[in-house]
Amino acid sequence: MRSNLSSKNALFRLAFGIALLLFGLSKTNKNSLLYLCFILVGSLKTAEGLLRYCPLKDYQMKHHVHTHQQPDDVINPS
């Protein structure tokens, strides 16, 4: 497993993940599925930040999935 995140991106994911994790843990006395989702997503983002590896980004790179694709048949109107 190779790291596929930059240092800045990993630091942002780590900070965001810890914030979500702490927010979810602070609200655990209220038995709600929403706060459990905060804990789950926060722990996943924290792990991504620590390992500098994002499985979704790896999947996109391997399968060439691009969100903003240009159409191949662009016609110049002039």
ABEGO torsion letter per residue (X at the ends): XBBABBAAAAAAAAAAAAAAAAAAAAAAABBBAAAAAAAAAAAAAAAAAAAGBBAAAAAAAAAGBBABBBBABBBBAX
